[in-house]
Amino acid sequence: MSTHGRVLVLGASGYVGSRLVVRLLSRGWRVRAAGRSLKKLQDRPWSRHPSVELVSTDVLNREALRKTSTDCSAAYYLVHSLESAGGNYAEADRQAARNMIEAAGHSGLERIIYLGGLGEDPEHLSQHLRSRAEVGHILGAGQVPVTTLRAAMIIGSGSISFEIVRYLMDRLPVMITPRWLETLSQPIAIRNVLEYLQGCLENPATAGQTYDIGGPDTVSYRGLLRVYEEEARLRHRWIVKVPVLTPRLSAYWIDLVTPISASIAFPLAEGLRNEMVCLDHRIREEIPLDLIDCRQAIRLALDEGQYALWKDRSRREGPSPPAEWIYPGDPSWAGGDKRRRLDRWLHSQNSG
Ligand SMILES: NC(=O)c1ccc[n+]([C@@H]2O[C@H](COP(=O)([O-])OP(=O)(O)OC[C@H]3O[C@@H](n4cnc5c(N)ncnc54)[C@H](OP(=O)(O)O)[C@@H]3O)[C@@H](O)[C@H]2O)c1
């Protein structure tokens, strides 16, 4: 496969997809960036890059997806329906995955690369994680080789799971948590996720394989909250475990305290009971990387000082910030309270 072929990024308006486009462009790939809303794609900093083509497509529309996939050598599948389909997301994601393999078979795609969630045992997985695994299985049953990467929480500004942690910790002196506090997880820095995604495209040996991807540390959610507290230089947070707090109540609580709605928080809160740890480490041999530890990943995401400096220089140095910061076009909740205040202040300085 030529390193200058055209690659389709489905979900290019989303958190991972929008950052992946930057990385692919820097490697010389031509990119077809697809999402449902052209406006959202146009808000991204790479929208006018000469090697980018913007395409509005809905993966639930089979014909549109087939057209969108034509003339591309590979496709990234970075789509989920949590926001768009509400409670029916599992069925929508099933249908979308079926459409994808059908479109791939007709359009001459040579590869699909899918990023899903860690966790295998369907009986014990939350509905959301089960649905992510199911999408991987549906895609894998098609004719075109699929590489599936499975990840736990991605650490970076704009990643919804990280933003929930940030808002809860920043806003509440006392955290009331359910039993999941001791569940183990292996979070991964967004930079490493992008390196793996790009590495898979450029390494044909990864075609048709499923890999677990994670950072170097396995931590409990309690441990993660403590690292966040230290890196964000917060006063000590009291973390109180309440065994009767159900995922639904947790979701309402998140809705009340943070800008993230209960309908998105619920599937994520439900998944917190599932251990998300890599069981297979083959990816480290296929794509050797310097893995960023959990503390460093959080530090990179929170680097307000560097962010302000970058904002100041960005007109000269190009429009795309590092992957771990908020990005032009990210949802309004991305970046937390401090970042939003900083943006308002920088805006008032520039317009004053
Ligand atoms: N963020 C994490 O912590 C994390 C962790 C592990 C795995 N992952 C996986 O990474 C992948 C990407 O996640 P993300 O965090 O980047 O999600 P995200 O920011 O919510 O982006 C989701 C993308 O899906 C697109 N989409 C939804 N429904 C669509 C449809 N019917 N047709 C076309 N596009 C549609 C959205 O486009 P619109 O702009 O049109 O809505 C958006 O671009 C997912 O598979 C997720 O499970 C994420």
The ligand as an SDF file (V2000), in Angstrom:
LIG
                    3D

 48 52  0  0  0  0  0  0  0  0999 V2000
  -12.7860    8.2850   24.0390 N   0  0  0  0  0  0  0  0  0  0  0  0
  -12.4530    7.1840   24.7200 C   0  0  0  0  0  0  0  0  0  0  0  0
  -12.0690    7.2390   25.9160 O   0  0  0  0  0  0  0  0  0  0  0  0
  -12.4620    5.8260   24.0270 C   0  0  0  0  0  0  0  0  0  0  0  0
  -11.9370    4.7390   24.7290 C   0  0  0  0  0  0  0  0  0  0  0  0
  -11.9170    3.4920   24.1130 C   0  0  0  0  0  0  0  0  0  0  0  0
  -12.4140    3.3330   22.8340 C   0  0  0  0  0  0  0  0  0  0  0  0
  -12.9350    4.4030   22.1750 N   0  0  0  0  0  0  0  0  0  0  0  0
  -13.4860    4.1570   20.8270 C   0  0  0  0  0  0  0  0  0  0  0  0
  -12.9530    5.0730   19.8960 O   0  0  0  0  0  0  0  0  0  0  0  0
  -13.9020    5.3070   18.8540 C   0  0  0  0  0  0  0  0  0  0  0  0
  -14.0590    6.7970   18.6490 C   0  0  0  0  0  0  0  0  0  0  0  0
  -14.5260    7.3620   19.8660 O   0  0  0  0  0  0  0  0  0  0  0  0
  -14.5100    8.9390   20.1630 P   0  0  0  0  0  0  0  0  0  0  0  0
  -14.1790    9.0930   21.6050 O   0  0  0  0  0  0  0  0  0  0  0  0
  -13.6820    9.6430   19.1450 O   0  0  0  0  0  0  0  0  0  0  0  0
  -16.0530    9.2720   19.9650 O   0  0  0  0  0  0  0  0  0  0  0  0
  -16.7790   10.6490   19.5650 P   0  0  0  0  0  0  0  0  0  0  0  0
  -15.9310   11.8230   19.8450 O   0  0  0  0  0  0  0  0  0  0  0  0
  -18.1220   10.5950   20.2020 O   0  0  0  0  0  0  0  0  0  0  0  0
  -16.9490   10.5160   17.9870 O   0  0  0  0  0  0  0  0  0  0  0  0
  -17.9140    9.6650   17.4370 C   0  0  0  0  0  0  0  0  0  0  0  0
  -17.9350    9.8710   15.9380 C   0  0  0  0  0  0  0  0  0  0  0  0
  -18.9350    8.9920   15.3940 O   0  0  0  0  0  0  0  0  0  0  0  0
  -19.6250    9.7350   14.3930 C   0  0  0  0  0  0  0  0  0  0  0  0
  -20.9470    9.1710   14.1540 N   0  0  0  0  0  0  0  0  0  0  0  0
  -21.8950    8.8350   15.0600 C   0  0  0  0  0  0  0  0  0  0  0  0
  -22.9790    8.3500   14.4360 N   0  0  0  0  0  0  0  0  0  0  0  0
  -22.7110    8.3860   13.1010 C   0  0  0  0  0  0  0  0  0  0  0  0
  -23.4210    8.0160   11.9400 C   0  0  0  0  0  0  0  0  0  0  0  0
  -24.6590    7.4980   11.9960 N   0  0  0  0  0  0  0  0  0  0  0  0
  -22.8400    8.2110   10.7340 N   0  0  0  0  0  0  0  0  0  0  0  0
  -21.6000    8.7260   10.6310 C   0  0  0  0  0  0  0  0  0  0  0  0
  -20.8560    9.0820   11.6980 N   0  0  0  0  0  0  0  0  0  0  0  0
  -21.4060    8.9190   12.9180 C   0  0  0  0  0  0  0  0  0  0  0  0
  -19.7130   11.1270   14.9870 C   0  0  0  0  0  0  0  0  0  0  0  0
  -19.9910   12.0220   13.9350 O   0  0  0  0  0  0  0  0  0  0  0  0
  -21.0390   13.2320   14.0530 P   0  0  0  0  0  0  0  0  0  0  0  0
  -20.1700   14.4370   14.1320 O   0  0  0  0  0  0  0  0  0  0  0  0
  -21.7820   13.1300   12.7960 O   0  0  0  0  0  0  0  0  0  0  0  0
  -21.8550   13.0250   15.2970 O   0  0  0  0  0  0  0  0  0  0  0  0
  -18.2990   11.3000   15.5280 C   0  0  0  0  0  0  0  0  0  0  0  0
  -17.4210   11.7090   14.5190 O   0  0  0  0  0  0  0  0  0  0  0  0
  -15.2060    4.6020   19.2860 C   0  0  0  0  0  0  0  0  0  0  0  0
  -15.2980    3.3680   18.6280 O   0  0  0  0  0  0  0  0  0  0  0  0
  -14.9960    4.3810   20.7770 C   0  0  0  0  0  0  0  0  0  0  0  0
  -15.6880    3.2420   21.2660 O   0  0  0  0  0  0  0  0  0  0  0  0
  -12.9670    5.6550   22.7310 C   0  0  0  0  0  0  0  0  0  0  0  0
  1  2  1  0
  2  3  2  0
  2  4  1  0
  4  5  1  0
  4 48  2  0
  5  6  2  0
  6  7  1  0
  7  8  2  0
  8  9  1  0
  8 48  1  0
  9 10  1  0
  9 46  1  0
 10 11  1  0
 11 12  1  0
 11 44  1  0
 12 13  1  0
 13 14  1  0
 14 15  2  0
 14 16  1  0
 14 17  1  0
 17 18  1  0
 18 19  2  0
 18 20  1  0
 18 21  1  0
 21 22  1  0
 22 23  1  0
 23 24  1  0
 23 42  1  0
 24 25  1  0
 25 26  1  0
 25 36  1  0
 26 27  1  0
 26 35  1  0
 27 28  2  0
 28 29  1  0
 29 30  1  0
 29 35  2  0
 30 31  1  0
 30 32  2  0
 32 33  1  0
 33 34  2  0
 34 35  1  0
 36 37  1  0
 36 42  1  0
 37 38  1  0
 38 39  2  0
 38 40  1  0
 38 41  1  0
 42 43  1  0
 44 45  1  0
 44 46  1  0
 46 47  1  0
M  CHG  2   8   1  16  -1
M  END
$$$$
